[in-house]
Amino acid sequence: MTAEGPFGARGSGMQDTAHGATQVRSAVALPWHALNNILARIIALAEDLADHDDEGVSGRGEAVIEQAELAARLLRGEA
Amino acid sequence: MTSPPIPPLVLVIEDDTVLLMAMTDWLKAEGYRVMAAADGGRGLDLFRQMKADIVVTDIIMPEREGIETLMALKALAPETRVLAISGGGRVAAGDFLTLAKSLGADGVLAKPFRREAFLETVRTVASLKGEGTGS
């Protein structure tokens, strides 16, 4: 993984205008966005399991959240 | 005898159905009044009908970008508190969220996030205005 992540280099002029942000999203942000949305969905769904009264189910929910958070850190280059 | 304060009204704008439902459920369970929209255009339509105290908006969406939505919301009602969320990735999300902050977002949160982190950020954004305004 490069410093920019697996989906290529960042666009230029991103901070200049909102229009620039709109333009650069399709090149860089959408794959990241889709992956992070999937991880966010996994965490949101697993929160229900983690809330479960049954400790076994609750523990599995927490384990799923832990794995999704690990994947998110890997995506960000932090793990 | 005073009536209990009206909970803040939160408008959630998110194109991902699972996340939209999760965030609205979490907010309702905390006692907030909630409206939901699947894109920025519909979110702005809802906002014009009933002004929310807090808007939670995704930054990358079809139809209307979250950044454009944020700018439109702040132009319509500068006092409305906006929490920008984004899953653009380490570099892109940071830049989009930094941009959102520079354009007036009162709070930012990168995806993915846990329920408590989300609710804590909403509480922080709400406290900037003071909860229970009932506007």
Backbone of each chain as ProteinMPNN parsed JSONL, in Angstrom:
{"seq_chain_A": "MTAEGPFGARGSGMQDTAHGATQVRSAVALPWHALNNILARIIALAEDLADHDDEGVSGRGEAVIEQAELAARLLRGEA", "coords_chain_A": {"N_chain_A": [[0.849, -1.197, 0.0], [0.604, 2.162, -0.855], [1.586, 5.464, 0.305], [-0.608, 6.891, -0.298], [-2.563, 5.089, -0.272], [-4.393, 2.207, -1.536], [-5.737, 2.966, -3.808], [-4.682, 4.811, -5.511], [-3.066, 7.994, -6.249], [-3.65, 11.057, -4.478], [-5.902, 13.658, -5.528], [-5.24, 16.845, -7.102], [-5.54, 20.192, -5.879], [-7.617, 19.842, -4.13], [-8.404, 21.162, -1.826], [-9.116, 23.612, -2.719], [-11.687, 24.432, -3.752], [-15.208, 23.728, -3.259], [-16.175, 22.703, -5.565], [-13.91, 21.58, -6.659], [-13.525, 19.524, -4.859], [-15.712, 17.979, -5.45], [-15.056, 17.152, -8.027], [-12.771, 15.592, -7.633], [-13.61, 13.428, -6.255], [-14.587, 11.188, -7.67], [-12.343, 10.081, -8.721], [-10.675, 9.358, -6.605], [-11.936, 9.138, -4.032], [-14.262, 7.531, -4.028], [-13.886, 4.599, -4.11], [-12.658, 4.239, -1.579], [-14.643, 5.301, -0.016], [-16.736, 3.499, -0.49], [-15.667, 1.138, 0.617], [-15.256, 1.912, 3.297], [-17.872, 2.48, 3.965], [-18.961, -0.088, 3.853], [-17.583, -1.286, 5.986], [-18.536, 0.334, 8.013], [-21.219, -0.389, 7.935], [-21.027, -3.071, 8.732], [-20.116, -2.729, 11.355], [-22.264, -1.28, 12.425], [-24.356, -3.162, 12.234], [-23.311, -5.176, 13.809], [-23.319, -3.979, 16.26], [-25.849, -4.371, 17.252], [-25.758, -7.099, 17.831], [-23.78, -7.028, 19.787], [-25.142, -5.809, 21.79], [-26.707, -7.766, 22.786], [-28.325, -9.818, 25.258], [-27.341, -12.339, 25.81], [-24.213, -13.517, 26.654], [-22.451, -14.884, 24.979], [-23.355, -14.302, 22.374], [-23.164, -11.535, 22.484], [-20.409, -11.269, 22.822], [-19.492, -12.23, 20.386], [-20.49, -10.283, 18.709], [-18.963, -8.064, 19.556], [-16.482, -9.037, 18.769], [-16.729, -9.085, 15.991], [-16.975, -6.351, 15.509], [-14.469, -5.543, 16.387], [-12.83, -6.743, 14.442], [-13.692, -5.407, 12.135], [-12.922, -2.829, 12.78], [-10.194, -3.213, 12.851], [-9.728, -3.766, 10.151], [-10.387, -1.258, 9.132], [-8.358, 0.293, 10.228], [-6.188, -0.828, 8.913], [-6.799, -0.069, 6.297], [-6.385, 2.651, 6.549], [-3.741, 2.685, 6.863], [-2.718, 2.396, 9.384], [-2.24, 0.125, 10.781]], "CA_chain_A": [[0.0, 0.0, 0.0], [1.37, 3.399, -0.895], [1.152, 6.462, 1.301], [-1.923, 7.396, -0.687], [-3.535, 4.009, -0.19], [-4.386, 1.304, -2.682], [-6.576, 3.409, -4.916], [-4.04, 5.826, -6.327], [-2.635, 9.238, -5.617], [-4.692, 12.045, -4.233], [-6.048, 14.659, -6.577], [-4.679, 18.146, -6.773], [-6.507, 21.273, -5.748], [-8.809, 19.386, -3.409], [-8.86, 22.124, -0.83], [-9.381, 24.917, -3.318], [-13.11, 24.758, -3.818], [-16.127, 22.599, -3.149], [-16.243, 22.118, -6.897], [-12.744, 20.718, -6.78], [-13.788, 18.329, -4.056], [-16.649, 17.162, -6.211], [-14.368, 16.556, -9.164], [-11.759, 14.618, -7.272], [-14.188, 12.297, -5.54], [-14.755, 9.998, -8.479], [-11.034, 9.499, -8.982], [-9.977, 8.878, -5.421], [-12.665, 8.904, -2.795], [-15.376, 6.587, -4.07], [-13.556, 3.259, -3.615], [-12.474, 4.349, -0.138], [-15.962, 5.556, 0.555], [-17.503, 2.249, -0.527], [-15.102, 0.2, 1.59], [-15.536, 2.385, 4.653], [-19.304, 2.302, 4.193], [-19.175, -1.509, 4.162], [-17.108, -1.505, 7.355], [-19.476, 1.024, 8.906], [-22.42, -1.236, 7.998], [-20.703, -4.247, 9.561], [-20.081, -2.288, 12.755], [-23.629, -0.915, 12.849], [-25.136, -4.385, 12.414], [-22.742, -5.935, 14.922], [-23.675, -3.305, 17.516], [-27.057, -5.049, 17.753], [-25.315, -8.351, 18.459], [-23.023, -6.685, 20.997], [-26.123, -5.408, 22.811], [-27.512, -8.93, 23.156], [-28.209, -10.253, 26.662], [-26.516, -13.547, 25.835], [-22.807, -13.091, 26.597], [-21.811, -15.474, 23.812], [-23.742, -13.5, 21.209], [-22.588, -10.209, 22.681], [-18.972, -11.375, 22.582], [-19.27, -12.359, 18.944], [-20.715, -8.945, 18.15], [-17.761, -7.255, 19.839], [-15.38, -9.571, 17.957], [-16.948, -8.611, 14.617], [-16.638, -4.918, 15.513], [-13.014, -5.455, 16.506], [-12.247, -7.079, 13.142], [-14.002, -4.315, 11.199], [-12.063, -1.696, 13.147], [-8.844, -3.573, 12.405], [-9.71, -3.552, 8.695], [-10.39, 0.192, 8.897], [-7.007, 0.792, 10.525], [-5.342, -1.284, 7.802], [-7.094, 0.809, 5.152], [-5.792, 3.964, 6.81], [-2.295, 2.519, 6.999], [-2.357, 2.56, 10.793], [-2.023, -1.184, 11.423]], "C_chain_A": [[0.886, 1.249, 0.0], [0.866, 4.346, 0.183], [-0.239, 6.969, 0.973], [-2.986, 6.316, -0.565], [-3.599, 3.247, -1.5], [-5.129, 1.822, -3.895], [-5.99, 4.583, -5.675], [-3.754, 7.097, -5.554], [-3.795, 10.187, -5.437], [-4.751, 13.05, -5.372], [-5.426, 15.969, -6.153], [-5.795, 19.156, -6.639], [-7.73, 20.914, -4.936], [-9.344, 20.445, -2.454], [-9.331, 23.432, -1.446], [-10.845, 25.297, -3.257], [-13.937, 23.52, -3.586], [-16.252, 21.91, -4.495], [-15.076, 21.168, -7.123], [-12.939, 19.432, -6.018], [-14.727, 17.392, -4.783], [-15.944, 16.442, -7.346], [-13.448, 15.424, -8.756], [-12.374, 13.357, -6.672], [-14.244, 11.042, -6.397], [-13.421, 9.304, -8.714], [-10.456, 8.805, -7.761], [-10.905, 8.371, -4.332], [-13.677, 7.782, -2.87], [-15.009, 5.17, -3.647], [-13.338, 3.23, -2.105], [-13.834, 4.473, 0.553], [-16.765, 4.261, 0.617], [-16.986, 1.265, 0.514], [-15.419, 0.626, 3.021], [-17.023, 2.302, 4.983], [-19.618, 0.849, 4.542], [-18.738, -1.802, 5.602], [-18.049, -0.834, 8.36], [-20.769, 0.228, 9.048], [-22.188, -2.429, 8.9], [-20.732, -3.857, 11.035], [-21.49, -1.973, 13.252], [-24.467, -2.16, 13.11], [-24.629, -5.174, 13.617], [-23.036, -5.278, 16.272], [-24.922, -3.959, 18.13], [-26.699, -6.357, 18.436], [-24.613, -8.055, 19.789], [-23.943, -6.276, 22.136], [-26.86, -6.601, 23.408], [-27.252, -9.343, 24.604], [-27.29, -11.464, 26.801], [-25.039, -13.156, 25.662], [-22.073, -13.651, 25.392], [-22.094, -14.673, 22.557], [-23.103, -12.119, 21.289], [-21.089, -10.218, 22.365], [-18.651, -11.489, 21.103], [-19.495, -11.016, 18.248], [-19.496, -8.056, 18.35], [-16.59, -7.715, 18.982], [-15.507, -9.105, 16.502], [-16.56, -7.133, 14.517], [-15.116, -4.735, 15.545], [-12.349, -5.721, 15.149], [-12.503, -5.973, 12.113], [-13.135, -3.094, 11.498], [-10.613, -1.952, 12.741], [-8.716, -3.338, 10.897], [-9.661, -2.059, 8.373], [-9.004, 0.778, 9.167], [-6.029, 0.388, 9.426], [-5.544, -0.395, 6.578], [-6.419, 2.167, 5.315], [-4.28, 3.892, 6.944], [-1.82, 2.645, 8.426], [-2.079, 1.229, 11.486], [-1.12, -2.036, 10.544]], "O_chain_A": [[1.821, 1.349, 0.795], [-0.121, 4.081, 0.87], [-0.967, 7.423, 1.856], [-4.174, 6.588, -0.734], [-2.929, 3.609, -2.466], [-5.141, 1.154, -4.93], [-6.703, 5.277, -6.399], [-4.134, 7.259, -4.395], [-4.793, 10.123, -6.155], [-3.77, 13.26, -6.086], [-5.121, 16.173, -4.978], [-6.869, 18.993, -7.218], [-8.761, 21.581, -5.024], [-10.553, 20.61, -2.29], [-9.893, 24.274, -0.747], [-11.197, 26.367, -2.761], [-13.443, 22.398, -3.697], [-16.414, 20.692, -4.569], [-15.234, 20.093, -7.703], [-12.554, 18.362, -6.49], [-14.567, 16.172, -4.744], [-16.2, 15.265, -7.6], [-13.353, 14.412, -9.45], [-11.709, 12.324, -6.594], [-13.978, 9.945, -5.905], [-13.37, 8.086, -8.887], [-9.812, 7.764, -7.888], [-10.686, 7.296, -3.773], [-13.932, 7.129, -1.858], [-15.76, 4.569, -2.879], [-13.783, 2.303, -1.428], [-14.108, 3.826, 1.564], [-17.393, 3.954, 1.63], [-17.774, 0.629, 1.214], [-15.803, -0.196, 3.852], [-17.397, 2.082, 6.135], [-20.438, 0.58, 5.42], [-19.444, -2.485, 6.344], [-18.319, -1.382, 9.429], [-21.352, 0.166, 10.131], [-23.031, -2.767, 9.73], [-21.302, -4.569, 11.861], [-21.865, -2.352, 14.362], [-25.206, -2.216, 14.093], [-25.415, -5.767, 14.355], [-23.007, -5.943, 17.308], [-25.04, -4.085, 19.349], [-27.254, -6.695, 19.482], [-24.829, -8.747, 20.784], [-23.576, -6.38, 23.307], [-27.554, -6.468, 24.416], [-26.135, -9.239, 25.11], [-26.558, -11.595, 27.781], [-24.662, -12.547, 24.661], [-21.187, -13.0, 24.838], [-21.19, -14.396, 21.769], [-22.573, -11.602, 20.306], [-20.57, -9.302, 21.727], [-17.67, -10.922, 20.621], [-18.776, -10.662, 17.314], [-19.051, -7.378, 17.424], [-15.795, -6.897, 18.519], [-14.509, -8.77, 15.863], [-15.902, -6.717, 13.563], [-14.557, -3.898, 14.836], [-11.422, -5.013, 14.756], [-11.624, -5.647, 11.315], [-12.672, -2.412, 10.584], [-9.897, -1.035, 12.341], [-7.723, -2.783, 10.428], [-8.969, -1.647, 7.443], [-8.534, 1.648, 8.433], [-5.149, 1.164, 9.052], [-4.583, -0.017, 5.908], [-5.943, 2.757, 4.345], [-3.615, 4.914, 7.119], [-0.656, 2.963, 8.67], [-1.718, 1.213, 12.663], [-0.811, -3.175, 10.896]]}, "seq_chain_B": "MTSPPIPPLVLVIEDDTVLLMAMTDWLKAEGYRVMAAADGGRGLDLFRQMKADIVVTDIIMPEREGIETLMALKALAPETRVLAISGGGRVAAGDFLTLAKSLGADGVLAKPFRREAFLETVRTVASLKGEGTGS", "coords_chain_B": {"N_chain_B": [[-45.818, 25.19, 36.588], [-43.506, 23.755, 34.435], [-43.257, 22.682, 31.05], [-41.69, 19.706, 29.775], [-38.471, 19.959, 28.124], [-38.365, 20.237, 24.565], [-37.023, 17.673, 22.619], [-34.012, 17.961, 20.639], [-34.293, 18.357, 17.078], [-33.133, 16.224, 14.648], [-31.737, 16.008, 11.469], [-30.876, 13.477, 9.334], [-28.734, 12.8, 6.722], [-27.941, 10.531, 4.413], [-26.695, 8.284, 2.055], [-26.4, 5.559, 2.189], [-28.395, 2.932, 2.934], [-28.451, 1.103, 5.119], [-26.756, 2.318, 6.982], [-28.07, 4.738, 7.291], [-30.462, 3.905, 8.483], [-29.423, 2.781, 10.816], [-28.219, 4.995, 12.111], [-30.436, 6.664, 12.491], [-32.007, 5.048, 14.153], [-30.31, 4.839, 16.403], [-30.243, 7.509, 17.226], [-32.954, 8.016, 17.775], [-33.328, 6.258, 19.903], [-31.898, 7.585, 21.79], [-33.512, 9.641, 22.34], [-33.79, 11.763, 20.618], [-35.605, 13.721, 18.193], [-36.138, 12.711, 14.87], [-35.405, 13.116, 11.408], [-35.068, 11.703, 8.144], [-33.075, 11.426, 5.195], [-32.195, 10.338, 1.911], [-30.441, 11.534, 0.18], [-28.65, 14.601, -0.604], [-30.272, 16.5, -1.905], [-32.926, 15.752, -1.321], [-32.685, 15.961, 1.404], [-32.305, 18.712, 1.748], [-34.779, 19.607, 0.851], [-36.453, 18.552, 2.851], [-35.42, 19.969, 5.012], [-36.148, 22.566, 4.395], [-38.844, 22.365, 4.771], [-39.111, 21.697, 7.472], [-37.204, 23.013, 9.811], [-34.25, 21.698, 11.001], [-32.531, 21.196, 14.132], [-30.056, 20.095, 14.257], [-27.962, 18.844, 11.733], [-26.933, 15.871, 10.33], [-24.725, 14.924, 7.963], [-23.661, 12.929, 5.259], [-20.673, 13.124, 3.318], [-19.985, 12.322, 0.794], [-22.059, 11.685, -1.735], [-24.647, 10.565, -4.044], [-26.471, 12.549, -6.48], [-26.58, 15.057, -4.879], [-23.798, 16.598, -3.597], [-22.345, 16.228, -0.338], [-20.772, 18.332, 0.548], [-21.735, 20.469, -0.959], [-24.321, 20.409, 0.018], [-23.882, 21.027, 2.691], [-22.941, 23.668, 2.418], [-25.221, 24.864, 1.344], [-27.05, 24.471, 3.42], [-25.901, 26.0, 5.478], [-26.104, 28.462, 4.32], [-28.848, 28.762, 4.218], [-29.61, 28.57, 6.923], [-27.661, 29.692, 9.128], [-27.31, 29.17, 11.847], [-27.86, 26.549, 12.297], [-26.621, 23.459, 13.43], [-24.103, 21.447, 12.075], [-23.045, 18.197, 11.463], [-20.533, 16.604, 9.829], [-19.961, 13.628, 8.07], [-17.74, 11.144, 6.803], [-16.503, 8.645, 4.596], [-14.256, 8.567, 3.036], [-11.663, 7.576, 3.15], [-8.198, 7.354, 4.291], [-6.526, 9.522, 3.38], [-8.249, 10.955, 1.62], [-10.671, 11.163, 3.115], [-9.837, 12.649, 5.318], [-9.151, 15.036, 4.105], [-11.574, 15.803, 2.934], [-13.13, 16.056, 5.217], [-11.728, 18.034, 6.552], [-12.097, 20.084, 4.75], [-14.871, 20.291, 4.939], [-15.083, 21.217, 7.558], [-13.832, 23.679, 7.302], [-15.71, 24.919, 5.795], [-17.765, 25.342, 7.46], [-18.829, 23.23, 8.96], [-19.787, 21.965, 12.121], [-18.901, 19.817, 13.453], [-16.991, 16.86, 12.806], [-16.727, 13.505, 11.572], [-15.093, 10.514, 10.938], [-15.848, 7.702, 8.91], [-15.332, 4.17, 9.363], [-17.51, 4.222, 12.256], [-18.257, 3.687, 15.739], [-21.339, 3.198, 17.55], [-21.405, 4.645, 20.016], [-19.389, 6.509, 19.694], [-20.429, 7.993, 17.605], [-22.815, 9.004, 18.764], [-21.743, 10.489, 20.858], [-20.37, 12.456, 19.47], [-22.509, 13.728, 18.233], [-23.793, 14.69, 20.519], [-21.866, 16.499, 21.391], [-21.842, 18.352, 19.27], [-24.488, 19.212, 19.47], [-24.394, 20.451, 21.934], [-23.074, 22.752, 21.41], [-24.94, 24.513, 20.695], [-26.895, 24.232, 22.518], [-29.115, 22.074, 23.885], [-32.554, 21.132, 23.204], [-33.919, 23.22, 22.073], [-36.049, 23.193, 20.452], [-36.721, 24.278, 18.01]], "CA_chain_B": [[-45.244, 23.948, 36.099], [-42.944, 23.903, 33.098], [-43.293, 21.461, 30.255], [-40.33, 19.2, 29.509], [-37.903, 20.524, 26.905], [-38.54, 19.446, 23.337], [-35.712, 17.181, 22.179], [-33.559, 18.521, 19.363], [-34.659, 17.665, 15.839], [-31.928, 15.903, 13.874], [-31.914, 15.536, 10.098], [-29.756, 12.628, 8.923], [-28.653, 12.663, 5.261], [-26.977, 9.44, 4.164], [-27.186, 7.49, 0.922], [-26.323, 4.132, 2.504], [-29.632, 2.654, 3.672], [-28.172, 0.444, 6.403], [-26.208, 3.323, 7.905], [-29.129, 5.718, 7.564], [-31.364, 3.299, 9.473], [-28.7, 2.61, 12.088], [-28.054, 6.291, 12.781], [-31.737, 7.165, 12.947], [-32.389, 4.232, 15.311], [-29.478, 5.223, 17.545], [-30.658, 8.836, 17.691], [-34.287, 7.901, 18.39], [-33.158, 5.592, 21.204], [-31.349, 8.594, 22.711], [-34.556, 10.62, 22.617], [-33.863, 12.835, 19.628], [-36.55, 13.637, 17.083], [-35.268, 12.433, 13.726], [-35.862, 13.039, 10.021], [-34.031, 11.021, 7.374], [-33.095, 11.631, 3.742], [-31.209, 9.475, 1.251], [-29.454, 12.344, -0.546], [-28.63, 15.997, -0.194], [-31.412, 17.227, -2.462], [-34.1, 15.454, -0.487], [-32.399, 16.505, 2.733], [-32.576, 20.156, 1.727], [-36.238, 19.766, 0.758], [-36.984, 18.317, 4.204], [-34.973, 21.05, 5.886], [-36.947, 23.755, 4.092], [-40.172, 22.141, 5.344], [-39.017, 21.699, 8.933], [-35.8, 23.297, 10.099], [-33.671, 20.846, 12.037], [-31.538, 21.829, 15.009], [-28.769, 19.493, 13.92], [-27.962, 18.043, 10.509], [-25.823, 14.938, 10.137], [-24.706, 14.666, 6.525], [-22.546, 12.278, 4.597], [-20.028, 14.097, 2.431], [-19.928, 11.818, -0.584], [-23.364, 11.104, -2.039], [-25.144, 10.873, -5.381], [-27.447, 13.641, -6.621], [-26.049, 16.329, -4.394], [-22.668, 16.359, -2.718], [-22.475, 16.679, 1.038], [-20.156, 19.662, 0.686], [-22.715, 21.427, -1.497], [-25.436, 20.412, 0.959], [-23.421, 21.776, 3.861], [-22.911, 25.095, 2.085], [-26.609, 25.314, 1.184], [-27.663, 24.509, 4.754], [-25.36, 27.139, 6.228], [-26.646, 29.674, 3.703], [-30.258, 28.838, 4.61], [-29.76, 28.738, 8.375], [-26.287, 29.615, 9.665], [-27.281, 28.712, 13.229], [-28.036, 25.093, 12.342], [-25.368, 22.747, 13.664], [-23.918, 20.404, 11.068], [-22.011, 17.188, 11.665], [-20.168, 15.995, 8.548], [-19.335, 12.311, 8.19], [-17.195, 10.729, 5.509], [-15.736, 7.4, 4.533], [-13.413, 8.667, 1.856], [-10.344, 6.959, 3.289], [-7.277, 8.077, 5.171], [-6.162, 10.828, 2.821], [-9.4, 11.671, 1.082], [-11.643, 11.506, 4.159], [-9.284, 13.744, 6.105], [-9.242, 16.272, 3.344], [-12.983, 16.18, 2.804], [-13.624, 16.51, 6.519], [-11.093, 19.331, 6.801], [-12.815, 21.032, 3.892], [-16.198, 20.483, 5.542], [-14.899, 22.064, 8.741], [-13.521, 25.045, 6.858], [-16.919, 25.493, 5.19], [-18.764, 25.626, 8.481], [-19.299, 22.083, 9.745], [-19.51, 22.16, 13.539], [-18.238, 18.604, 13.903], [-16.704, 15.912, 11.729], [-16.506, 12.141, 12.058], [-14.723, 9.62, 9.835], [-16.373, 6.337, 8.908], [-16.462, 3.684, 10.143], [-17.529, 4.647, 13.654], [-19.147, 2.932, 16.62], [-22.528, 3.941, 17.973], [-21.156, 5.593, 21.093], [-18.588, 7.619, 19.138], [-21.367, 8.819, 16.834], [-23.715, 9.736, 19.666], [-20.951, 11.463, 21.615], [-20.103, 13.582, 18.572], [-23.787, 14.456, 18.092], [-24.004, 15.432, 21.771], [-20.932, 17.636, 21.396], [-22.347, 19.337, 18.308], [-25.729, 19.763, 20.037], [-24.09, 21.306, 23.088], [-22.584, 24.036, 20.921], [-26.098, 25.385, 20.56], [-27.772, 24.057, 23.662], [-30.186, 21.162, 23.467], [-33.919, 21.39, 23.611], [-34.421, 24.521, 21.62], [-37.368, 22.933, 19.902], [-37.016, 25.116, 16.859]], "C_chain_B": [[-44.751, 24.142, 34.661], [-43.006, 22.575, 32.36], [-41.858, 20.998, 29.974], [-39.795, 19.78, 28.216], [-38.142, 19.611, 25.71], [-37.165, 18.966, 22.875], [-35.31, 17.81, 20.853], [-34.026, 17.672, 18.184], [-33.395, 17.477, 15.004], [-32.333, 15.426, 12.482], [-30.671, 14.744, 9.707], [-29.814, 12.453, 7.404], [-27.542, 11.662, 4.941], [-27.532, 8.555, 3.051], [-27.154, 5.991, 1.187], [-27.484, 3.773, 3.437], [-29.383, 2.044, 5.047], [-27.67, 1.47, 7.424], [-27.248, 4.372, 8.272], [-30.073, 5.176, 8.646], [-30.682, 3.168, 10.825], [-28.611, 3.944, 12.831], [-29.383, 6.84, 13.278], [-32.211, 6.371, 14.163], [-31.614, 4.653, 16.559], [-29.944, 6.565, 18.123], [-32.021, 8.788, 18.372], [-34.191, 7.274, 19.772], [-32.6, 6.55, 22.25], [-32.356, 9.697, 23.012], [-34.645, 11.767, 21.635], [-35.078, 12.633, 18.714], [-35.712, 13.561, 15.813], [-36.03, 12.502, 12.398], [-34.722, 12.418, 9.222], [-34.2, 11.304, 5.892], [-31.94, 10.853, 3.121], [-30.224, 10.242, 0.371], [-29.624, 13.81, -0.17], [-29.819, 16.803, -0.69], [-32.668, 17.018, -1.629], [-33.916, 16.006, 0.928], [-32.701, 17.993, 2.796], [-34.074, 20.433, 1.629], [-36.882, 19.605, 2.135], [-36.651, 19.481, 5.12], [-35.788, 22.311, 5.656], [-38.35, 23.628, 4.694], [-40.157, 22.244, 6.865], [-37.554, 21.851, 9.328], [-35.295, 22.454, 11.255], [-32.705, 21.649, 12.899], [-30.133, 21.369, 14.637], [-28.937, 18.722, 12.615], [-26.714, 17.17, 10.498], [-25.805, 14.606, 8.654], [-23.445, 13.943, 6.086], [-21.953, 13.288, 3.617], [-20.006, 13.629, 0.985], [-21.219, 11.077, -0.876], [-23.725, 11.378, -3.492], [-26.085, 12.081, -5.318], [-26.902, 14.98, -6.129], [-24.96, 16.03, -3.371], [-22.925, 16.892, -1.317], [-21.883, 18.05, 1.251], [-21.116, 20.737, 0.185], [-23.899, 21.554, -0.547], [-25.09, 21.232, 2.191], [-23.455, 23.279, 3.589], [-24.33, 25.654, 1.95], [-27.301, 25.439, 2.543], [-27.195, 25.734, 5.532], [-25.847, 28.465, 5.638], [-28.098, 29.881, 4.12], [-30.421, 29.198, 6.085], [-28.393, 28.588, 9.04], [-26.217, 29.056, 11.084], [-27.448, 27.202, 13.364], [-26.685, 24.411, 12.482], [-25.262, 21.587, 12.691], [-22.764, 19.492, 11.469], [-21.757, 16.508, 10.326], [-19.5, 14.653, 8.797], [-18.84, 11.895, 6.812], [-16.418, 9.438, 5.63], [-14.777, 7.405, 3.375], [-12.058, 8.027, 1.961], [-9.392, 7.861, 4.044], [-6.946, 9.464, 4.629], [-7.407, 11.601, 2.429], [-10.383, 12.08, 2.168], [-11.145, 12.683, 4.969], [-9.433, 15.057, 5.378], [-10.688, 16.736, 3.194], [-13.522, 16.71, 4.134], [-13.0, 17.842, 6.909], [-11.79, 20.423, 5.989], [-14.185, 21.341, 4.479], [-16.105, 21.414, 6.74], [-14.652, 23.512, 8.312], [-14.742, 25.727, 6.253], [-18.061, 25.612, 6.2], [-19.297, 24.448, 9.252], [-18.878, 22.269, 11.199], [-18.842, 20.941, 14.159], [-17.998, 17.707, 12.714], [-16.413, 14.546, 12.341], [-16.207, 11.255, 10.855], [-15.382, 8.263, 10.016], [-15.198, 5.358, 8.818], [-16.367, 4.163, 11.589], [-18.476, 3.765, 14.447], [-20.288, 3.842, 17.07], [-22.195, 5.015, 18.999], [-20.338, 6.783, 20.597], [-19.491, 8.571, 18.35], [-22.226, 9.669, 17.764], [-22.963, 10.796, 20.469], [-20.664, 12.697, 20.752], [-21.372, 14.412, 18.357], [-24.047, 15.29, 19.353], [-23.107, 16.673, 21.826], [-21.423, 18.741, 20.465], [-23.612, 20.008, 18.863], [-25.421, 20.748, 21.151], [-23.55, 22.658, 22.643], [-23.713, 25.045, 20.854], [-26.93, 25.38, 21.849], [-28.935, 23.222, 23.237], [-31.56, 21.689, 23.876], [-34.459, 22.733, 23.179], [-35.791, 24.398, 20.99], [-37.731, 23.781, 18.704], [-37.458, 24.287, 15.673]], "O_chain_B": [[-45.48, 24.625, 33.796], [-42.835, 21.504, 32.941], [-40.932, 21.809, 29.939], [-40.567, 20.067, 27.3], [-38.124, 18.385, 25.826], [-36.24, 19.77, 22.753], [-36.166, 18.151, 20.037], [-34.137, 16.449, 18.275], [-32.684, 18.434, 14.695], [-33.176, 14.54, 12.344], [-29.556, 15.264, 9.74], [-30.828, 12.009, 6.866], [-26.361, 11.924, 5.172], [-28.687, 8.131, 3.097], [-27.813, 5.227, 0.481], [-27.551, 4.241, 4.573], [-30.027, 2.423, 6.026], [-28.105, 1.483, 8.576], [-27.305, 4.837, 9.41], [-30.433, 5.881, 9.588], [-31.297, 3.416, 11.862], [-28.89, 4.017, 14.028], [-29.451, 7.417, 14.363], [-32.757, 6.949, 15.103], [-32.19, 4.805, 17.636], [-30.03, 6.736, 19.339], [-32.234, 9.425, 19.404], [-34.878, 7.696, 20.702], [-32.801, 6.356, 23.449], [-32.098, 10.579, 23.831], [-35.483, 12.655, 21.794], [-35.519, 11.504, 18.496], [-34.703, 14.255, 15.684], [-37.152, 12.01, 12.286], [-33.552, 12.58, 9.57], [-35.319, 11.41, 5.391], [-30.865, 10.723, 3.707], [-29.266, 9.655, -0.132], [-30.591, 14.203, 0.481], [-30.317, 17.683, 0.012], [-33.374, 17.965, -1.28], [-34.87, 16.458, 1.562], [-33.278, 18.48, 3.769], [-34.581, 21.372, 2.242], [-37.733, 20.398, 2.537], [-37.488, 19.928, 5.905], [-36.088, 23.043, 6.598], [-38.97, 24.621, 5.076], [-41.071, 22.804, 7.47], [-36.765, 20.916, 9.19], [-35.847, 22.495, 12.355], [-32.138, 22.648, 12.457], [-29.167, 22.13, 14.691], [-29.936, 18.031, 12.418], [-25.592, 17.658, 10.636], [-26.778, 14.056, 8.137], [-22.33, 14.287, 6.478], [-22.644, 14.192, 3.147], [-20.008, 14.442, 0.062], [-21.461, 9.991, -0.349], [-23.19, 12.299, -4.109], [-26.438, 12.56, -4.241], [-26.784, 15.927, -6.907], [-25.18, 15.3, -2.404], [-23.633, 17.882, -1.135], [-22.405, 18.847, 2.031], [-21.289, 21.778, 0.818], [-24.419, 22.648, -0.327], [-25.897, 22.027, 2.673], [-23.931, 24.062, 4.412], [-24.609, 26.772, 2.383], [-28.044, 26.39, 2.786], [-27.995, 26.42, 6.167], [-25.988, 29.459, 6.35], [-28.537, 31.009, 4.347], [-31.261, 30.023, 6.446], [-28.014, 27.495, 9.462], [-25.182, 28.524, 11.487], [-27.202, 26.642, 14.432], [-25.733, 24.725, 11.768], [-26.218, 20.834, 12.503], [-21.662, 19.949, 11.772], [-22.663, 15.904, 9.752], [-18.594, 14.542, 9.622], [-19.433, 12.242, 5.791], [-15.761, 9.177, 6.638], [-14.506, 6.358, 2.787], [-11.349, 7.933, 0.959], [-9.733, 8.991, 4.395], [-7.073, 10.462, 5.339], [-7.604, 12.743, 2.843], [-10.882, 13.206, 2.161], [-11.902, 13.602, 5.281], [-9.799, 16.071, 5.971], [-10.982, 17.926, 3.315], [-14.272, 17.686, 4.169], [-13.655, 18.684, 7.522], [-12.035, 21.527, 6.475], [-14.612, 22.495, 4.516], [-16.946, 22.295, 6.919], [-15.201, 24.446, 8.896], [-14.813, 26.954, 6.199], [-19.188, 25.944, 5.834], [-20.145, 24.628, 10.126], [-17.751, 22.68, 11.478], [-18.285, 21.018, 15.254], [-18.72, 17.781, 11.719], [-15.922, 14.44, 13.465], [-16.956, 11.239, 9.879], [-15.466, 7.74, 11.127], [-14.164, 5.7, 8.244], [-15.282, 4.47, 12.083], [-19.392, 3.164, 13.886], [-20.213, 5.067, 16.982], [-22.64, 6.156, 18.879], [-20.558, 7.918, 21.018], [-19.338, 9.791, 18.419], [-22.353, 10.88, 17.586], [-23.494, 11.876, 20.728], [-20.706, 13.829, 21.234], [-21.319, 15.64, 18.304], [-24.467, 16.444, 19.27], [-23.532, 17.747, 22.251], [-21.42, 19.918, 20.826], [-23.783, 21.221, 18.739], [-26.104, 21.762, 21.299], [-23.566, 23.614, 23.419], [-23.499, 26.254, 20.941], [-27.567, 26.369, 22.213], [-29.676, 23.6, 22.329], [-31.703, 22.547, 24.748], [-35.336, 23.31, 23.822], [-36.586, 25.338, 20.982], [-38.91, 23.984, 18.411], [-37.749, 24.835, 14.61]]}, "name": "protein", "num_of_chains": 2, "seq": "MTAEGPFGARGSGMQDTAHGATQVRSAVALPWHALNNILARIIALAEDLADHDDEGVSGRGEAVIEQAELAARLLRGEAMTSPPIPPLVLVIEDDTVLLMAMTDWLKAEGYRVMAAADGGRGLDLFRQMKADIVVTDIIMPEREGIETLMALKALAPETRVLAISGGGRVAAGDFLTLAKSLGADGVLAKPFRREAFLETVRTVASLKGEGTGS"}
